[in-house]
Amino acid sequence: MQDFIYYAPTEVVFGKESEKQVAQLINKYGGHKVLVHYGGKSAKTSGLLDEICGYLREGGVDYVELGGVVPNPRLSLVHKGVQIVRDEKIDFILAIGGGSVIDSAKAIAFGAKYDGDVWDFFVHKEEATDTLPVATVLTLPAAGSEMSESLVITNEDGNVKLGYSNDLCRPKFSIMNPERTFTLPAWQTAAGVTDMMMHTMERYFSHDTDMTLTDNIAEAVLRTLRECVFAVLKDPKDYRNRAQIMWGGSVAHNDLTGLGLIGDWATHQIEHELSAMFDVTHGAGLAVMWPSWARYVYKEDILRFVRFAVNVWDVPNDYNDPEATALKGIACAEQFFHAIGMPITIHELIGRDVTDAEIHEMASRCTRRDTITQGNFKKLNTDDIEEIYRMAR
């Protein structure tokens, strides 16, 4: 068991019509002029953007809008947002959307308080020491960014996708109304659940096996998401199960499922290169890459994979052949991803075969030209990661 500090300062306002409290909450946290940040047409066509802006006006909160966030959010829009914040003397950022919008908002918040290029933080040239406050109205449960300290941005110059973590950017509050997820397409719902599960699984696959409570919480989150997703795919307006999924995404990435453990995170890093090169949906890319990662590394601790198989996927424990039990658990996870509509090969994900040259380039970028390794469950070099891509193609 590792020593830990648990810090989760975000105020969660959960439930029906919770978005009506947005102006009151912004006032509570000292906001006066707000950048309302959102993605594409869904925020407008759903009416949510107009509703939120109406609540702000009623509450006496001035605001400026900035839309246009896309999946795998772009650095160029972050730069635009930083300039708007400075020109308009904005002191608070409100993200309406999912992880991409929230991550873009966090990046703008960092950039607004920094004299240089915010990209410096992602390449670890500098460490952020200040930020504007950020809050969220969550519409797409997936990334868990509504409670986390992390963000991921894509730099179009070279299609480089990098993450950055700093407790300063944890949102002040997050409004979560499960009703706002009723209109999500099945693909986004499934990709979101995959991302949530992977946030827990990245923490779960650790060589620290003496944190029983954390393991039990992680397994409960995984089982709950596994069970609830089929219900909402069948009935998108199933409030009870939508609510479990929405809260599950936050719990999966607010660090609770990894306390006392050193997690892995190799699958996320490997997928980042896949989505940077091909601009694919993050959750779908994770569904493709995790089974190959698991089959490549499971012998590092077969019993950890046995526990995963038995406690998450209800695989009968073959005490005479733990390796068979472990492999059945990996197969169950893969079958689950496919059953909810996710791809499980790179070909299925991008619509064509990936070339050896593309595999080499992704693996090389993942290890920064073989100057670092990825993962902790098994430390992976460029050759290892190339093999995992080949297994997944």
BASEZA-82205 format. One record per residue (C-alpha): residue in one letter; x, y, z. Coordinates in steps of 0.001 Angstrom, whole numbers, plus 500000, padded with zeros to 6 digits. Layout:
% BASEZA-82205
AXYZ ...
This chain:
% BASEZA-82205
M500000500000500000 Q501335503396498951 D501018506514501099 F498574508966499578 I496959512383499820 Y493356512525498657 Y492237515893497330 A488841516236495645 P487659519829496207 T484996519994493476 E481471520743494677 V479114518346492888 V475545519532492295 F473742516430491050 G470172515870489942 K467201517085487954 E467217520779487016 S470519521249488852 E471707523610486111 K469295526247487438 Q471823526916490218 V474627527934487867 A474587531699488493 Q474293531235492249 L477303528917492200 I479421531235490055 N478677534064492471 K479613531784495356 Y483040531153493847 G483743534773493017 G482985534887489299 H481795538154487750 K482438537839484023 V482372534339482548 L483649532686479396 V480917530206478433 H482827527496476563 Y481101524769474580 G481447522449471619 G479370522176468491 K475741522387467520 S474325520072470212 A474681522678472967 K472614525063470845 T470089522691469296 S469321521074472656 G468499524474474088 L470907524014476982 L473217526854475962 D470324529321475830 E469037528065479172 I472409528469480876 C472921531940479432 G469422532850480606 Y470210531739484137 L473416533792484038 R471563536907482952 E468915536385485629 G471677536022488215 G473464539168487112 V476488537350485702 D478075538864482581 Y479385536413479994 V481084535914476627 E480576532798474509 L483197530655472787 G482101527506470969 G483842525232468509 V485487522608470705 V485912519304468853 P486810515830470119 N490551515714470828 P490411519477471574 R492794521702469654 L495489524035470900 S494509526700468346 L491097527177469993 V492797527315473390 H494974530166472110 K491865531935470827 G490187531496474200 V493177532858476079 Q493109536003473938 I489362536477474508 V489802536076478259 R492497538744478319 D490685541158476010 E487355540817477824 K488862540742481335 I487124537465482113 D487613536003485591 F485781532653485438 I485356529880482841 L482241527720482531 A482487524594480376 I479224523191478984 G479844519749477553 G482016516699478082 G485694516057478594 S486895517794475435 V485160521058476356 I486261520835479987 D489865520114479016 S489866523035476600 A488455525266479353 K491161524159481767 A493859524887479202 I492440528367478571 A492342528954482319 F496019528056482650 G497018530065479584 A495228533180480790 K497455533290483859 Y500739532587482054 D502925534945480036 G504161532247477675 D502485529599475512 V500244527247477513 W501758524362475516 D504863524803477696 F503012522966480472 F502239519960478279 V505860519518477188 H506988520053480805 K508970523158479965 E507191524991482801 E504850524162485685 A501631526131486139 T501437528177489330 D498111529938488785 T494850529517486884 L491438531052486468 P488635529149488228 V486800526624486063 A483380525028486532 T481341522613484446 V477849521738483309 L478396518117482304 T476520516767479278 L478711513854478209 P479887511527480996 A483159509938479953 A486463511624480690 G485853512435484361 S487440515848483799 E484598517405485788 M486370516352489012 S489916515574487929 E493197517456487907 S494036516442484345 L493483517602480790 V494554516495477304 I495087518812474325 T496081518171470700 N498604520475469052 E497814520577465333 D501458521344464623 G502578517746464239 N499324516251465577 V500804515839469040 K498360514860471784 L499627515394475331 G498192515492478815 Y498936517668481807 S497997517248485458 N497854519923488133 D495483520189491101 L494989523891490391 C492607523068487541 R490167520897489485 P486759522497488816 K485227524616491554 F481860523003490942 S480304520553488513 I476614520472487696 M475374517016486712 N471816516454485513 P471392512931484087 E468429514139482022 R470883516103479899 T472369512813478690 F469099511335477359 T469829512470473792 L473372511115473611 P473881508785470625 A474584505141471465 W478153505490470166 Q478985508344472527 T477335506578475432 A479333503410474828 A482609505225474190 G482052507234477360 V481474504150479486 T484589502554477990 D486645505607478956 M485244505535482511 M486039501861482920 M489540502378481592 H490185505180484091 T489520502651486816 M491329499776485118 E494459501875484573 R494604502354488328 Y493516498811489185 F496310497028487345 S498982497677489907 H501488495565491786 D500147497091495012 T497672494396495993 D497140495178499679 M494661498070499333 T491529495956499686 L489032498789500072 T490293500603496980 D490139497376494982 N486587496728496143 I485512500246495174 A487129499866491759 E485454496528491130 A482066497920492196 V482444500832489763 L483356498470486926 R480470496090487642 T477990498954487902 L479035500492484606 R479001497078482953 E475437496479484066 C473986499950483476 V475219500597479960 F473007497958478357 A469938499455480033 V470561502950478640 L471449501638475194 K468038499978475209 D466211502933476785 P468137506224476470 K465740507946478891 D466357505497481733 Y467099508077484431 R468218505624487097 N470893504016484957 R471922507274483300 A472508508628486808 Q474702505665487773 I476784506191484638 M477104509936485148 W478288509580488721 G480397506558487812 G482410508626485354 S483299511099488086 V484176508462490668 A486291506636488092 H488569509641487633 N488515511627490889 D491313509333492185 L489078507347494557 T489546504096492627 G493336504296492811 L494138505374496352 G497165503550497741 L498144502157494344 I500669502986491648 G498609502704488465 D499729501872484959 W498340504312482330 A500203502740479402 T496979502046477494 H496017505717477648 Q499415506804476371 I499341504238473575 E495839505326472590 H496779509010472613 E499153508340469725 L496422506443467892 S493912509269468245 A496548511905467464 M497399510188464171 F493879509191463117 D491635511585465116 V489511508746466489 T487187508723469482 H489252508254472629 G486986505655474263 A486845503618471078 G490627503696470814 L490915502446474388 A488576499541473599 V490904498593470764 M494165498881472668 W493432497504476151 P492932493808475256 S496241493706473379 W498016495493476223 A496495493024478686 R497534489950476701 Y501040491383476396 V501547492074480109 Y499292489707482097 K502105487324483045 E503674490118485117 D501001489329487742 I498587486620486665 L496735486663489985 R495823490327489517 F494157489409486250 V492499486430487929 R490917488741490503 F489741491039487700 A488209488102485835 V486410486685488858 N485266489862490607 V484388492004487597 W483358489532484893 D482067486601486993 V484519484143485452 P484630480893487483 N488018480628489154 D489936477633487840 Y492355477168490733 N494240474548488744 D494840476915485836 P495009480568486897 E496385481581483521 A493259480292481804 T491099482271484239 A493114485416483592 L492809485062479823 K489056484463480067 G488734487744481962 I490558489615479205 A488330487947476619 C485207488917478590 A486279492563478647 E486945492473474907 Q483574490835474219 F481857493439476381 F483409496316474444 H482250494760471182 A478775494074472573 I478222497759473355 G479323498773469870 M483004499501470302 P485660498375467819 I488255495883469012 T490823496149466198 I492582499128464653 H491225498105461249 E487702498250462602 L488440501619464225 I489997503474461276 G488485501523458387 R491729500214456915 D494916498367457760 V497490500306459739 T500952500194458159 D504179499088459791 A505548502601459278 E502554504104461101 I502961501618463943 H506629502478464292 E505901506208464287 M503175505915466946 A505350503737469177 S508311506032468738 R506263509088469657 C504836507267472646 T508326506779474073 R509623510167472856 R511985508434470468 D512808505720473005 T513931508134475722 I511208507079478191 T509129504009478937 Q505378503801479428 G503440501978482110 N504202500569485536 F502579497145485530 K505200496359482883 K507502499106481684 L507185499285477915 N509773500479475438 T509280501242471751 D509597497608470688 D507017496527473279 I504535499171472162 E505042498313468497 E504129494719469291 I500984495824471168 Y499889497884468131 R500560494877465875 M498507492635468151 A495632495125467931 R495597495678464201 
